[in-house]
Structures are given as C-alpha cells and as structure tokens.
Amino acid sequence: MPPETRYARLQGDRIAYQVLGEGPPDLVLTPGSFGHLDIAWEDPGITLFCRTLASFCRLIVFDRRGTGLSDPLPPDPLPPWESYAEELAAVLDVVGAERAALLSEVDAGPTAIFFAATQPDRVSALILSHTTARFVAADDYPIGIPPEIAEALLDQIDQLWGSEAMAATMAPSRAGDERFRRWFGKMVRAGASPRAAQRLLRAFMEVDVRPALPLIQAPTLVMHRRDTQLIPAEHGRYLAEHIPNARWVELPGAARPSSGSDRTSPLTMSRRFWPASVGSPDQPES
C-alpha cells in the first residue's frame, strides 16, 4: 500500500505529497516532469528503492504541479521554471522540514540545483543522479545535444506518449518486460496529458542553471552511469567540476534511474556520501 497522499498549498494550487519513514534526517526525492505518486508504487523496483531510502530517513516525495495528483498548470503561459523550487519549499514547510537533503534525477536536477543555490540554509546535502545543468548545446556548452536533435526528440515523445512503445525509448533495459511496459504506459498517461507533456519537456529543454552551480554550499554528490545516452556522462562531469567541492562518481552500465533498473549502486553511494551532520551512518569517502 502506498503512503497516504496529502496536499501542500502554493498560491491556491494543491501539490500532492507523501511521507514515509522517520526523521531526522529528511530526504526529498525531487520529482521530474512526469510522475504519479500512487501509480509509482505499483512498480516493485520503485517500491523497493523508496522503502529502502525510508529505512534510514524520512522520505518526502511529491508530484509537480501539472503532473500526477497535483493541480494542473494554467494553459498559457507556463509559470517560470524557477517556480518549481517554490513547490519544493511549500512541501518542506507543510511537513515541518527546516532542512533536507535533495536526491534529484534527470530533469529534476535543475530544480534542485536552483533551490540549493538560492536557499542554502534549507539544503543539508545535494545528490544529483544522471542530470544536467543544461540539456541543449550552446557555443559555450558543446556537450549538449544539438537543437535539431532536441526538436526531433520532442516530436518522437509527442508521437509515442502514453504508449508501451515509449518504454523502449525511456527505459530500454526493461523494454522486454511486458508487465513493465504496460505499467510504464499507464503511469506516463496518468502523469500528464500529451499536450502538457510537450509543454513541460520543451520548458526543460530551455533550462540553463549553470550560473547557479558555483553558489551551491551543500555537500554534493554527482553520479552518472558511464554509457547513458539521453544525458551523457559528460553532463555529470561538468556539474562536478563546477559545483564547489562536489564529489564525482562514475558508475558502470547504461541503465537510467527512470527505468527502475539496478538502483543498488546509486543507493549505496548515497548512503556512504550522506554527511554525518544530517544523521547518515558514514562520512564521504576521500
């Protein structure tokens, strides 16, 4: 059974969240563009990952506005992407968490980076997994994907949204599992409508939080699998090089967190890294 779903408020909008485990310390698994708090628990991999996290902290999860169980976003224009940090603050406030560690994956990374840079007193540690400060290439960021490839990806996702075939693109390591494919399509459809998904993904393509990187004060761990394709490991190395005193860990393989595949290595690394000042059993390794 999933934890009870409750709601935080932000400017009249409701933000769905769940809490499990006991703290301190507190850990927020910051959401990406698409998710559904209730349906996520139907996948055994996600359930095991979250319950393992909750065994040594109070785990806080929530759906961004416009996705899952939270209120929809206005039709036009979208709020500035910085407002997602306000959603994180609203959830922390309602659960009474003055400070928390942030574990962020894929497109949730920029929100966590921005929050850690602008509200340092509220972030005890920052753990970034398979994410980036900027997705699309620029003259001063050649490791990003070319704009025309980004447009092609948006078109492909628009065509495949909510289908089982989308699992082959987003979670290739589990695309051969029929049960997973059906669950994945179900969660994607429940997470956001095709039009909302297109708008949120386009907004993510336009994000650039590189100026915030040197402002981060929290102990930071950056993890990336060596052969991940959608967001290559070069993006993770860039984060580690530009966040003060960040620790870089390159993991073998290509499975992404969104696939629900082997999360054992990232979970182990997170526990080892977690600073003793927030109640983790181990100090960062030198």
C-alpha positions as a Markdown table, in Angstrom:
| # | Residue | x | y | z |
|---|---|---|---|---|
| 1 | Met | 0.0 | 0.0 | 0.0 |
| 2 | Pro | 1.4 | 3.5 | -0.9 |
| 3 | Pro | 1.6 | 6.1 | 1.9 |
| 4 | Glu | -1.2 | 8.5 | 2.4 |
| 5 | Thr | -1.4 | 11.3 | -0.1 |
| 6 | Arg | -1.8 | 14.8 | 1.3 |
| 7 | Tyr | -1.6 | 18.3 | -0.2 |
| 8 | Ala | 0.5 | 21.4 | 0.3 |
| 9 | Arg | -0.7 | 24.7 | -0.9 |
| 10 | Leu | 1.0 | 27.3 | -3.2 |
| 11 | Gln | -0.9 | 30.3 | -4.3 |
| 12 | Gly | -4.1 | 28.4 | -4.2 |
| 13 | Asp | -2.8 | 25.4 | -6.0 |
| 14 | Arg | -2.6 | 21.9 | -4.4 |
| 15 | Ile | 0.7 | 19.9 | -4.5 |
| 16 | Ala | 0.3 | 16.2 | -3.8 |
| 17 | Tyr | 2.9 | 14.7 | -1.5 |
| 18 | Gln | 3.7 | 11.6 | 0.5 |
| 19 | Val | 5.9 | 10.9 | 3.5 |
| 20 | Leu | 7.3 | 7.6 | 4.7 |
| 21 | Gly | 9.9 | 6.7 | 7.3 |
| 22 | Glu | 11.1 | 8.6 | 10.3 |
| 23 | Gly | 13.5 | 11.5 | 10.6 |
| 24 | Pro | 15.6 | 13.4 | 11.0 |
| 25 | Pro | 17.3 | 13.3 | 8.7 |
| 26 | Asp | 14.9 | 14.3 | 6.0 |
| 27 | Leu | 15.4 | 13.5 | 2.3 |
| 28 | Val | 13.3 | 14.8 | -0.6 |
| 29 | Leu | 13.2 | 12.7 | -3.8 |
| 30 | Thr | 12.5 | 15.7 | -6.1 |
| 31 | Pro | 10.3 | 14.8 | -9.0 |
| 32 | Gly | 10.9 | 15.1 | -12.7 |
| 33 | Ser | 8.4 | 16.3 | -15.2 |
| 34 | Phe | 6.2 | 13.3 | -15.1 |
| 35 | Gly | 5.1 | 11.0 | -12.3 |
| 36 | His | 2.1 | 9.8 | -10.3 |
| 37 | Leu | 2.5 | 9.2 | -6.6 |
| 38 | Asp | 0.0 | 6.4 | -6.4 |
| 39 | Ile | 0.8 | 4.5 | -9.6 |
| 40 | Ala | 4.6 | 4.7 | -9.0 |
| 41 | Trp | 4.1 | 2.3 | -6.1 |
| 42 | Glu | 2.8 | -0.4 | -8.5 |
| 43 | Asp | 6.4 | -1.0 | -9.8 |
| 44 | Pro | 8.4 | -3.3 | -7.4 |
| 45 | Gly | 11.7 | -1.6 | -8.3 |
| 46 | Ile | 10.5 | 1.9 | -7.3 |
| 47 | Thr | 8.8 | 0.5 | -4.2 |
| 48 | Leu | 12.0 | -1.2 | -3.0 |
| 49 | Phe | 14.1 | 1.9 | -3.8 |
| 50 | Cys | 11.8 | 4.2 | -1.8 |
| 51 | Arg | 11.3 | 1.9 | 1.1 |
| 52 | Thr | 15.0 | 1.3 | 1.4 |
| 53 | Leu | 15.6 | 5.1 | 1.5 |
| 54 | Ala | 12.9 | 5.4 | 4.1 |
| 55 | Ser | 14.6 | 2.8 | 6.3 |
| 56 | Phe | 17.2 | 5.4 | 7.3 |
| 57 | Cys | 15.5 | 8.7 | 6.9 |
| 58 | Arg | 12.1 | 10.4 | 6.5 |
| 59 | Leu | 11.5 | 10.3 | 2.7 |
| 60 | Ile | 9.4 | 13.1 | 1.2 |
| 61 | Val | 8.0 | 12.7 | -2.4 |
| 62 | Phe | 5.6 | 14.9 | -4.4 |
| 63 | Asp | 4.1 | 15.5 | -7.8 |
| 64 | Arg | 4.9 | 18.8 | -9.5 |
| 65 | Arg | 2.0 | 21.0 | -10.5 |
| 66 | Gly | 0.7 | 19.9 | -13.9 |
| 67 | Thr | 1.5 | 16.3 | -13.2 |
| 68 | Gly | 0.1 | 13.3 | -11.4 |
| 69 | Leu | -2.2 | 14.1 | -8.4 |
| 70 | Ser | -1.3 | 17.8 | -8.2 |
| 71 | Asp | -3.3 | 20.6 | -9.6 |
| 72 | Pro | -2.9 | 21.5 | -13.3 |
| 73 | Leu | -0.9 | 24.4 | -14.5 |
| 74 | Pro | -2.5 | 27.4 | -16.4 |
| 75 | Pro | -2.9 | 26.8 | -20.1 |
| 76 | Asp | -0.6 | 29.7 | -21.2 |
| 77 | Pro | 1.9 | 30.7 | -20.4 |
| 78 | Leu | 3.6 | 28.2 | -18.1 |
| 79 | Pro | 5.0 | 29.7 | -14.8 |
| 80 | Pro | 8.8 | 30.3 | -14.9 |
| 81 | Trp | 10.7 | 27.1 | -14.2 |
| 82 | Glu | 12.1 | 28.7 | -11.1 |
| 83 | Ser | 8.6 | 28.3 | -9.6 |
| 84 | Tyr | 9.2 | 24.6 | -9.2 |
| 85 | Ala | 11.6 | 25.5 | -6.4 |
| 86 | Glu | 8.7 | 27.3 | -4.7 |
| 87 | Glu | 6.7 | 24.0 | -4.8 |
| 88 | Leu | 9.6 | 22.2 | -3.1 |
| 89 | Ala | 9.7 | 24.9 | -0.4 |
| 90 | Ala | 5.9 | 24.6 | 0.1 |
| 91 | Val | 6.2 | 20.9 | 0.6 |
| 92 | Leu | 9.1 | 21.3 | 3.1 |
| 93 | Asp | 7.0 | 23.9 | 5.0 |
| 94 | Val | 3.9 | 21.7 | 5.4 |
| 95 | Val | 5.8 | 18.7 | 6.6 |
| 96 | Gly | 7.9 | 20.8 | 9.1 |
| 97 | Ala | 11.3 | 20.2 | 7.5 |
| 98 | Glu | 13.6 | 23.1 | 8.1 |
| 99 | Arg | 16.5 | 21.4 | 6.2 |
| 100 | Ala | 16.6 | 18.4 | 3.9 |
| 101 | Ala | 18.9 | 16.5 | 1.6 |
| 102 | Leu | 17.8 | 16.5 | -2.0 |
| 103 | Leu | 18.1 | 13.5 | -4.3 |
| 104 | Ser | 17.4 | 14.5 | -7.9 |
| 105 | Glu | 17.4 | 12.6 | -11.1 |
| 106 | Val | 17.2 | 13.5 | -14.8 |
| 107 | Asp | 15.0 | 16.6 | -15.4 |
| 108 | Ala | 14.5 | 17.2 | -11.7 |
| 109 | Gly | 18.2 | 18.2 | -11.4 |
| 110 | Pro | 17.9 | 21.9 | -12.4 |
| 111 | Thr | 15.2 | 22.5 | -9.8 |
| 112 | Ala | 17.3 | 21.0 | -7.0 |
| 113 | Ile | 20.4 | 22.9 | -8.2 |
| 114 | Phe | 18.5 | 26.2 | -8.2 |
| 115 | Phe | 16.9 | 25.5 | -4.8 |
| 116 | Ala | 20.3 | 24.6 | -3.2 |
| 117 | Ala | 21.9 | 27.7 | -4.7 |
| 118 | Thr | 19.1 | 30.2 | -3.6 |
| 119 | Gln | 18.1 | 28.6 | -0.3 |
| 120 | Pro | 21.3 | 27.2 | 1.1 |
| 121 | Asp | 20.1 | 27.2 | 4.7 |
| 122 | Arg | 17.4 | 24.6 | 3.7 |
| 123 | Val | 19.6 | 22.1 | 2.0 |
| 124 | Ser | 21.8 | 19.7 | 4.0 |
| 125 | Ala | 23.1 | 17.7 | 1.1 |
| 126 | Leu | 22.6 | 17.5 | -2.7 |
| 127 | Ile | 22.7 | 14.2 | -4.6 |
| 128 | Leu | 22.5 | 14.6 | -8.4 |
| 129 | Ser | 22.0 | 11.5 | -10.5 |
| 130 | His | 22.0 | 11.4 | -14.3 |
| 131 | Thr | 21.1 | 15.0 | -14.6 |
| 132 | Thr | 22.4 | 18.2 | -16.2 |
| 133 | Ala | 22.5 | 22.0 | -15.8 |
| 134 | Arg | 21.6 | 22.5 | -19.4 |
| 135 | Phe | 20.3 | 20.0 | -22.0 |
| 136 | Val | 20.7 | 21.7 | -25.3 |
| 137 | Ala | 24.1 | 22.6 | -26.8 |
| 138 | Ala | 25.3 | 26.2 | -27.0 |
| 139 | Asp | 28.5 | 27.9 | -28.2 |
| 140 | Asp | 29.9 | 27.7 | -24.6 |
| 141 | Tyr | 28.3 | 24.3 | -23.9 |
| 142 | Pro | 29.2 | 22.0 | -26.7 |
| 143 | Ile | 28.4 | 18.8 | -24.8 |
| 144 | Gly | 24.7 | 19.4 | -25.0 |
| 145 | Ile | 22.6 | 17.9 | -27.8 |
| 146 | Pro | 22.1 | 19.9 | -31.0 |
| 147 | Pro | 18.8 | 21.9 | -31.1 |
| 148 | Glu | 17.6 | 20.0 | -34.1 |
| 149 | Ile | 18.0 | 16.7 | -32.3 |
| 150 | Ala | 16.2 | 18.1 | -29.3 |
| 151 | Glu | 13.3 | 19.0 | -31.6 |
| 152 | Ala | 13.3 | 15.5 | -33.0 |
| 153 | Leu | 13.2 | 14.0 | -29.5 |
| 154 | Leu | 10.2 | 16.2 | -28.6 |
| 155 | Asp | 8.4 | 15.1 | -31.8 |
| 156 | Gln | 9.2 | 11.4 | -31.1 |
| 157 | Ile | 7.9 | 11.7 | -27.5 |
| 158 | Asp | 4.8 | 13.5 | -28.7 |
| 159 | Gln | 4.0 | 10.6 | -31.1 |
| 160 | Leu | 4.7 | 7.9 | -28.5 |
| 161 | Trp | 3.3 | 9.5 | -25.4 |
| 162 | Gly | 1.5 | 7.0 | -23.2 |
| 163 | Ser | 2.2 | 4.0 | -25.4 |
| 164 | Glu | 4.0 | 0.9 | -24.4 |
| 165 | Ala | 6.5 | 1.6 | -27.2 |
| 166 | Met | 7.7 | 4.6 | -25.2 |
| 167 | Ala | 9.3 | 2.2 | -22.7 |
| 168 | Ala | 11.8 | 1.3 | -25.4 |
| 169 | Thr | 12.9 | 4.9 | -25.6 |
| 170 | Met | 12.8 | 5.9 | -21.9 |
| 171 | Ala | 13.7 | 2.5 | -20.3 |
| 172 | Pro | 15.4 | 0.3 | -22.9 |
| 173 | Ser | 16.8 | -2.1 | -20.2 |
| 174 | Arg | 13.3 | -3.2 | -19.2 |
| 175 | Ala | 11.5 | -2.9 | -22.6 |
| 176 | Gly | 11.4 | -6.6 | -22.9 |
| 177 | Asp | 9.2 | -6.9 | -19.7 |
| 178 | Glu | 5.6 | -6.9 | -20.8 |
| 179 | Arg | 4.3 | -6.1 | -17.3 |
| 180 | Phe | 6.7 | -3.2 | -17.0 |
| 181 | Arg | 5.8 | -1.8 | -20.4 |
| 182 | Arg | 2.1 | -1.8 | -19.5 |
| 183 | Trp | 2.8 | -0.2 | -16.1 |
| 184 | Phe | 5.1 | 2.4 | -17.7 |
| 185 | Gly | 2.5 | 3.4 | -20.3 |
| 186 | Lys | -0.2 | 3.7 | -17.6 |
| 187 | Met | 2.0 | 5.9 | -15.3 |
| 188 | Val | 3.0 | 8.1 | -18.2 |
| 189 | Arg | -0.6 | 8.6 | -19.2 |
| 190 | Ala | -1.6 | 9.4 | -15.7 |
| 191 | Gly | 1.4 | 11.6 | -15.1 |
| 192 | Ala | 0.5 | 14.2 | -17.7 |
| 193 | Ser | -1.6 | 14.7 | -20.8 |
| 194 | Pro | 0.2 | 14.7 | -24.2 |
| 195 | Arg | -0.1 | 18.4 | -24.5 |
| 196 | Ala | 1.1 | 19.1 | -21.0 |
| 197 | Ala | 4.0 | 16.7 | -21.5 |
| 198 | Gln | 5.0 | 18.5 | -24.7 |
| 199 | Arg | 5.0 | 21.9 | -22.9 |
| 200 | Leu | 6.9 | 20.7 | -19.8 |
| 201 | Leu | 9.5 | 18.9 | -21.9 |
| 202 | Arg | 10.1 | 22.0 | -24.1 |
| 203 | Ala | 10.5 | 24.1 | -20.9 |
| 204 | Phe | 13.1 | 21.6 | -19.7 |
| 205 | Met | 15.0 | 21.9 | -23.0 |
| 206 | Glu | 15.3 | 25.7 | -22.3 |
| 207 | Val | 16.6 | 25.5 | -18.8 |
| 208 | Asp | 20.1 | 26.6 | -18.0 |
| 209 | Val | 21.2 | 26.7 | -14.3 |
| 210 | Arg | 24.9 | 26.9 | -14.9 |
| 211 | Pro | 25.2 | 30.3 | -13.2 |
| 212 | Ala | 23.8 | 28.7 | -10.0 |
| 213 | Leu | 26.5 | 26.0 | -9.8 |
| 214 | Pro | 29.2 | 27.9 | -8.0 |
| 215 | Leu | 26.7 | 29.2 | -5.4 |
| 216 | Ile | 25.9 | 25.8 | -4.0 |
| 217 | Gln | 27.2 | 25.4 | -0.5 |
| 218 | Ala | 25.8 | 22.0 | 0.5 |
| 219 | Pro | 28.0 | 18.8 | 0.3 |
| 220 | Thr | 27.3 | 17.5 | -3.2 |
| 221 | Leu | 27.5 | 14.1 | -4.8 |
| 222 | Val | 27.2 | 13.7 | -8.6 |
| 223 | Met | 26.5 | 10.2 | -10.0 |
| 224 | His | 26.2 | 9.1 | -13.6 |
| 225 | Arg | 26.3 | 5.8 | -15.4 |
| 226 | Arg | 29.1 | 5.7 | -18.0 |
| 227 | Asp | 27.1 | 4.7 | -21.0 |
| 228 | Thr | 23.8 | 6.6 | -20.5 |
| 229 | Gln | 22.7 | 8.1 | -23.8 |
| 230 | Leu | 19.9 | 10.6 | -23.3 |
| 231 | Ile | 22.0 | 12.7 | -20.8 |
| 232 | Pro | 25.6 | 11.5 | -21.4 |
| 233 | Ala | 28.1 | 11.3 | -18.5 |
| 234 | Glu | 29.9 | 14.5 | -19.7 |
| 235 | His | 27.0 | 16.4 | -18.3 |
| 236 | Gly | 27.6 | 14.9 | -14.9 |
| 237 | Arg | 31.3 | 15.6 | -15.0 |
| 238 | Tyr | 30.5 | 19.3 | -15.9 |
| 239 | Leu | 28.3 | 19.5 | -12.7 |
| 240 | Ala | 31.0 | 18.0 | -10.5 |
| 241 | Glu | 33.7 | 20.3 | -12.0 |
| 242 | His | 31.6 | 23.5 | -11.4 |
| 243 | Ile | 30.0 | 22.8 | -8.0 |
| 244 | Pro | 32.4 | 23.7 | -5.2 |
| 245 | Asn | 33.9 | 20.5 | -3.6 |
| 246 | Ala | 31.5 | 18.2 | -5.4 |
| 247 | Arg | 32.3 | 14.5 | -5.4 |
| 248 | Trp | 32.1 | 12.7 | -8.8 |
| 249 | Val | 31.2 | 9.0 | -9.1 |
| 250 | Glu | 31.0 | 7.3 | -12.5 |
| 251 | Leu | 29.1 | 4.0 | -12.4 |
| 252 | Pro | 29.3 | 1.2 | -14.9 |
| 253 | Gly | 26.5 | 0.5 | -17.4 |
| 254 | Ala | 23.8 | 2.4 | -19.1 |
| 255 | Ala | 20.6 | 1.9 | -17.1 |
| 256 | Arg | 18.9 | 5.2 | -16.2 |
| 257 | Pro | 17.0 | 5.8 | -12.9 |
| 258 | Ser | 13.7 | 6.2 | -14.8 |
| 259 | Ser | 14.0 | 2.6 | -15.9 |
| 260 | Gly | 13.6 | 1.4 | -12.4 |
| 261 | Ser | 16.5 | -0.9 | -13.1 |
| 262 | Asp | 19.5 | -1.5 | -10.8 |
| 263 | Arg | 19.5 | 1.3 | -8.3 |
| 264 | Thr | 21.6 | -0.6 | -5.8 |
| 265 | Ser | 24.8 | 1.2 | -6.7 |
| 266 | Pro | 23.3 | 4.8 | -6.6 |
| 267 | Leu | 21.6 | 3.9 | -3.3 |
| 268 | Thr | 24.8 | 2.6 | -1.8 |
| 269 | Met | 26.8 | 5.6 | -2.9 |
| 270 | Ser | 24.1 | 7.9 | -1.5 |
| 271 | Arg | 24.3 | 6.3 | 1.9 |
| 272 | Arg | 28.1 | 6.4 | 2.0 |
| 273 | Phe | 28.1 | 10.0 | 1.0 |
| 274 | Trp | 25.4 | 11.3 | 3.3 |
| 275 | Pro | 27.2 | 13.7 | 5.7 |
| 276 | Ala | 27.2 | 12.7 | 9.4 |
| 277 | Ser | 25.9 | 16.2 | 10.2 |
| 278 | Val | 22.4 | 15.1 | 8.9 |
| 279 | Gly | 22.4 | 11.7 | 10.5 |
| 280 | Ser | 24.0 | 9.5 | 7.8 |
| 281 | Pro | 25.9 | 6.5 | 9.0 |
| 282 | Asp | 29.0 | 7.3 | 7.0 |
| 283 | Gln | 31.2 | 10.3 | 6.1 |
| 284 | Pro | 32.0 | 11.0 | 2.4 |
| 285 | Glu | 35.0 | 8.9 | 1.3 |
| 286 | Ser | 38.1 | 10.9 | 0.3 |
